[in-house]
Amino acid sequence: MTDLSNFDPNSVGNPNNNIFGLPFSEEAARLIILPIPWEVTVSYNAGTARAPEHIFHSSLQVDLFDSSFKDGWKQGFYMLPCDKKILMKSDYLRKEAELYINYIAHDEIVEDNKFICKSLKEINEGSVFLNNWVYERAKELLDAGKLVALLGGDHSTPFGYFKAIAEKHGDFGILQIDAHCDLRNAYEGFIYSHASVMYNALNEIPQLKKIVQVGIRDYCEAELDFINANSNRIVTYFDKDIKEREYEGETWKQIVDEIVSNLPDKVYFSFDIDGLDPKLCPHTGTPVQGGFETEQVFYLFNKVLQSGRKLVGFDLNEVGVSHDEWDENVGARCLFKMCNLLVASNPA
């Protein structure tokens, strides 16, 4: 037990404490945030590998009062230190990936260049390493009885956690908030690309029974074909369709009720922050116009819990870093809300 008698939740966040200024140790905290500083396969803007540290800093500005989930923080939230070796590996392989992406962008033949072939091999091997590393860390925490949240990094980072969740909880579904489908097959030659995470999850994790995607607005024809061919496991709510339904008189509540009805009993939230309107996350890896306000997403998350479904885990990823700290400020508040949701859905 952590002694909170001298802790003032109304005061400023203490930088000597852990995330959100909370005074919990790893052992005492019920929910552990696993940071993954990795962004090797990002296609556009870099910076998300350093998001966990920036979000940690910005979290000290987050008020601990949540009117929907009062005192959830008292169960203990703790963020593990970022693994510097993972960050160094990401930085090295990111440079390799940039050279490779530039090479193929000019229609050069990969097989004609031994150096490029070697780079692609190293990148794919690095991604396999990362997946296994995340799986092992997440499994250790779950086996210790902890609730686990994963903080990216790019959207490839939770793949190993998906596998650990499947082993722990059996059949489950993913509610994916995203501007992108992430259903590409080995995008740009990267097998475990951030743009392929849901494709890989569907193909490698049989316990994953359903993915419900919400807010999608940037995708390719092959992804649409994949969705249509796998309608028993994928339900996609495109941003355009959501907006048109609202313009024609449907309420967000009506649409949310329909979204929730497609989810199984056990649900995992995968929140790519580019699902939000980019005014809220302008430095995310691949920003796209359109998207949600934070309160729309939180309303959807709340309705999942109110339906009686169990939240088994979540990730927050693709948060950018910026000179004015806006992205990481929004990211920290989204993280706090999701932490409260996870403990609320899993009574001690």
N, C-alpha and C positions, 0 to 999 in steps of 0.2 A: 504494500500500500504506500502511496505517496502522500506525505503530509501536506495538505493544501491550506492549513490554518493561517500561514503567513503569506499566502499567495493572493494577490489582488487582481482579479480578472478585469477590473475596470481601469487598471493602470496601463502605462505604456509597455510594449513588449520588451522583455529583458533579453538583450543579445547574448547573454551568458547562458540562457536556457536553450531549449531545442526549438523546433519549428512552432510558429505562432507564439513564441515566447513562453511555451509551456514547460513546467519544471519536471517532466517525466523522464525516467531512464528507459532504455530499451526493455529491460526486464519488467518494469512496472507498467509500461504502456500496453494497452489492449490492441491498438492498431499501429502497425509498422509501415512506414512509407519507404519503399525501396526505390532509390533514385538510379536511373540508368543514363549516364552521360554519353550518348551514342547517336550519331547522325551520319553514318557512312554513306548511305545510299540516297540521301536527299537529292531532289531533282532541281531545286531552284535556290532558295535562300538557305544559308547555313546559320548556326547559332543555337539551335535547340539543344545541343549537347551540354551547353552551359546553363540551360534553363533551371535545373534543380537547385543549383547554388543561388541563382538570382531569385528564384521563387522563395527559397528559405529566407533570404534577406527581406524581401517584400512582405513576407508573412507576418513580420513583427508589427505591421500596420493594420492587420486584420482584427477587428473587434471580435471578442469571443462569444458575444451574445447572438444567438441564432433563434429568432422568434418561432421557427418551425420545429427546432430540435434543441430545446433549452438544455444546457449543461451536458451536451454530448461530449464535449472536450474533457470532462472530468473522468471519462473512462481511459484517457491517456492516448495521445497521438505522439509518435516519435519518428523522426526521419533519420535513417542511417546515413553515415558519411558517404559522400560520393567516392567511388573507387577510382583513384587516380590512374591506376594501370588501365582500366577500361577507357577512361578519357584519353589517355595517351595513345592507346590502340586505335580509338576512333579518329583522333587527329591524323595519325599516320595514314590510315586506310582512306580517310576522306580525301587527302591529297592525291592518293592513287586513283580514287574514283573520279575526281575532277579531271585528271588527265585522260582517263578512259572515256568519260562522257564527252569531252571535247573531241576526242579522236573519232568516236562513232557518229558525232553530230555532223561531221564532214563526209559522211558516207564511206569512210575508210573500212577496209575489210579486217576484222579482228585477227583472223588466222594468219594474215600476212605480217603481223608484227609480234615477235616473240615477247617483247617487253610488255605490250598490252595484254597478251594472253596470260602472262605471269601475274599482272596486276589484277585481272579479272578473277583468276584462281585464288589469289590471296584475299580478295574482298569477299568472295563467297565462303572461303574457309573461315574468315573472321566472323562472318555473320552466323555460321554454324556454332562457332565458339561462343558467341554472345548469347545465342538461344539457349545453349546448354548451361551457361553460367547463370542466366536469369532463372531457368528452371530449377537449378540446384538451390539457389538462394531462396526462391519463393517456396519451394518444397520444405526447406528447413524451417522457415517461419510458420507455414501452415501446420506442419507436424508439431510445432511447439505450441499450437493452440492460438496463434496470433491471427487477427484479421490483417489482410495485406492490401496495400494500395501501391500501384506502380506509377512512378513519375518519370516520363521521358524528357529529353530525347525525342527521336523521331518515332513514327508509328510502327516501325518494325520491332520496337523494343519489347512489347508485351507478349510476343509469340510464345516464349518459354513459360511465361506465367499462365497463358491459356492452358498449356499442357498440365501444369501443376494443379490448376483449378479442376480440370477434367478428372484427374486422378483422385482428388480430394472429394469432389461433389458429384461425380457421375454426370448424367445428362444435364445440359444447361444451354442457355441461349445468350447471345450477345446483342445488346442494344448499342448500336454504333451511331454516334453523332459525328458527322463528317461532311466536308464538301466533296469528298472523293469516295468512290466505291472501294478502292484498294483491292480490286479483284483481278489485277493484271497478272499474267503468267510470266514470272521472271522478267520483270520490267527492266529494260536496258541491259539485259543479260545478268542482272543481279537476282539470284534465286530467292533470297529473303529480303527483297526490296521493301521499303516502306509502302510502296504502291501495290504490294502483293500479299500483305499480311492476312487479309481475310480469305483470299484465294488459298493460301497455304493452310490456314486454319481449317477450312472446310475439307481440304484433301487429306490432312494428316491427323485430325482429331475427331474420331467418330462420335465422341460424346457431345460434340457441338451440333445440336439438333436444328438450331435456327439462328440466323442473323437477321435482325431488323435494322435496316439502315435508314437514317432520318437526316434530311437536309442536303442530300446529294445534288450537286449542280455542275460538276466537272468530271466527265467520264468519256470513255471511248466506246465505239460500236461493239468491240469484242467483249467488253464488260457487260453491256446491255444484253448481248446474246447469251452470256454466261448466266446472267440473272434469269432470263426467260427460260433457259434450259434447266435451271435448278430452283424452280418456284416453290418446291416443297421445303427448301432450306433457306431461301433468301426472300425477304420482303423488303422492297425499297420504296421509300417515300422521297420522291424528288422534290427539291426546293420549289421548282416551278409549279408542280402540281399542288403542293401545299398552299402556295400563295394564291393560285387561281381558285382553289376551293374556298379560301377565305374571302377573296374578292366577290365571290358569288353567294356569300351569305353563311357558309359554315363557320362554326366557332373553332377556336383552337382546342377547346375542351372536347368537342365531337371528334376531331381528328386524333387527339391524344388517346381518347377511349378506344378508338379503332387500332391505333398503334399498339397499345398495351395488350389488347386482345390477341395479338399475334405472338406474344411472348410466352415461353414455357414457365414452369413454376420457379425455376432457379435462373437468375439473370445476372449477367456481368455487364457493367457499363464500360464501354470503350469510347472515350471522349477525346477526339481530335479537335483541338481548339479552333481549327480553321472552319469548323461547322458554324461558328459564330460569325456575325457580321464583321468584316475585317476592320471596321473602325475600332473594334475591341481587341484585335490581335493583328495589327498591321505588319508585324515582323515575323509572323509564322512562316513556316517553310514554303508553303504554296498557297498564298492568299487568293480568294475568289470572291467577287462581289456577290451580294445576297446574304443569305444566312440568318441566324437567329440572334435575338437578344438573350442575355444570360437568364433572365427570368422565365423565358419560354422553355428553355432547357430544364431549369430547375423544376418548373411546373410538371413537365413530363416525368422527370425522375421521381418527384413526390407521388405522382399518380401510380407509378409502378409499385411503390411500397404500399400505397393505400389499397391497391388491388389484392394484397395478401401475398404477392410474389416475394421471394427471398433474394436479396442482393448478396452475391457471393464474393464479389471483388470488383475492382475497377482500375482503369488506368487513365491518366491525363497526359497527353503528349502534344508535341509540335508547338509548344509555347516558345515564342521568339524572345530575344533579349534586345533591349534598346537603350539608348542614352537617357531617355526620360523615364524608364522603368515602368511604362504603361502596360506593356504586354505581361510582364511578370506580376504586376499588381493584380490584373484581372485573373491571371493564372492562379495566384495564391488564394483568391477568394473563391474561385471554382473548386480548388483543392479542398478548402475548409468545408464548403457545402457538401462535397462528396464524402469526406470523412465522417461528417455527421450523419449522412444517409446510411453509410455502411454500418456504423455502430447501432443506429436506430433499427436497422433491419435484422440485427443479430443480438437480441437481448442477452445480457450476461447471465 
